[in-house]
Amino acid sequence: MPETIVIKSDVERNAEWRDAFKDYDINVCFWNRVADKRLVDYALVWKPEPGSLRQFSNLKIIFSIGAGIDHLKGSDIVPPGIPVVRMVETSLTAGMVEYVCYHALRFHRFMPQYERYQREQQWRTIMPVPASARTIGILGLGVLGSAVAQALKPFGFRIAGWSRTAKRVGGVESYYGDSQLNAFLGQTDILVCLLPLTEQTRYILNAENLSKLPRGACLINAGRGRHQVQSDLIGLLDNGRLGGAALDVFEDEPLPQHDPLWSHPKISITPHVASMTTPSCGAQHVRDNITRFRLGKPLAHLANMERGY
Ligand SMILES: NC(=O)c1ccc[n+]([C@@H]2O[C@H](COP(=O)([O-])OP(=O)(O)OC[C@H]3O[C@@H](n4cnc5c(N)ncnc54)[C@H](OP(=O)(O)O)[C@@H]3O)[C@@H](O)[C@H]2O)c1
């Protein structure tokens, strides 16, 4: 009898997910519509409720629909002993590369200022800065951070990355650990956050750390909303310490209607869409891993739940 995977995604994408598994020997069923819960072998989920995965008593692997696994942290979400695999797929990476490159170039070329000048019908020139005179610093040099670094390199920027452990990514200066954070921030003109949300990284984008950036530096946060202290950001943008911010993620999502971030002139907002898993590519990653599991091979991109990513 074929095995079964249960999927908890947005209802609108269920048909796409079903299609993406159609040539693979697995039954696909959707959350709250499972006939026999004991027959579920795998779960592919986004934000399951605490206790909800326990209903599948024969679960073998939990797959996260997103790259982050912070939605699976917390008591009674992942049943003890069940491995968690995070999402790594080409279109998710490509989407993040596009989002970050777009905003980095936008800041680099003073586009937020020029958009304001246009609204004010002002013909004003800002002297260009060569890419070689700018440093883009990437917090988190994992799958996404490394891909972004490689994509930005050909423009001629100086690229630095900060991670927990030392990295060798071609043309990228590696900073690592808490002791090198200040040196990394001190020379970063455009700061990109692509960290996972963990106890160590929560609120890392606070006034103390952001004040270590050169005056007028810009921030691109596509990690998680709880990386940033939103009131600190507003203060630093208002007093000119920060030149601008592109924010895709927020402490509370959806961003509440009356939040001051919405109307801040130096902030560009997107609703957590920097990159998204595409069912066809995401299913390929899940299928590859199930095949590995069936053959007794190690899983690819297994999350370390203790570490938090
Ligand atoms: N906005 C969106 O649409 C969107 C979409 C996808 C993902 N994301 C976010 O992007 C994050 C990164 O994804 P990924 O696939 O690149 O993850 P990843 O491959 O696991 O990379 C994480 C990176 O963060 C570093 N890191 C973790 N904790 C650290 C710490 N305490 N100090 C310094 N560095 C630390 C890791 O360092 P080591 O390698 O040395 O351990 C690694 O380089 C996700 O967790 C998610 O939050 C957002």
The ligand as an ORCA input file, in Angstrom:
! r2SCAN-3c Opt
* xyz 0 1
  N      10.783     36.624      4.147
  C      10.682     35.503      3.478
  O       9.887     35.400      2.549
  C      11.585     34.350      3.831
  C      11.643     33.252      2.964
  C      12.525     32.223      3.255
  C      13.313     32.278      4.391
  N      13.247     33.354      5.226
  C      14.108     33.426      6.430
  O      15.459     33.215      6.045
  C      16.080     32.409      7.048
  C      17.368     31.808      6.524
  O      17.114     30.743      5.636
  P      18.308     29.809      5.085
  O      17.694     28.742      4.265
  O      19.384     30.631      4.495
  O      18.847     29.208      6.474
  P      20.212     28.430      6.758
  O      20.754     27.835      5.518
  O      19.943     27.540      7.921
  O      21.236     29.598      7.192
  C      21.164     30.236      8.421
  C      22.416     31.076      8.606
  O      22.277     31.840      9.811
  C      23.445     31.677     10.590
  N      23.137     31.807     12.028
  C      22.178     31.158     12.746
  N      22.245     31.528     14.036
  C      23.254     32.417     14.139
  C      23.821     33.132     15.217
  N      23.355     33.007     16.467
  N      24.863     33.947     14.966
  C      25.357     34.079     13.695
  N      24.857     33.419     12.631
  C      23.824     32.592     12.850
  C      23.947     30.287     10.273
  O      25.311     30.170     10.625
  P      26.074     28.727     10.592
  O      25.934     28.218      9.184
  O      27.467     29.071     10.931
  O      25.390     27.842     11.561
  C      23.682     30.238      8.762
  O      24.748     30.841      8.072
  C      14.976     31.438      7.443
  O      15.209     30.852      8.703
  C      13.747     32.337      7.456
  O      13.601     32.926      8.722
  C      12.385     34.382      4.969
*
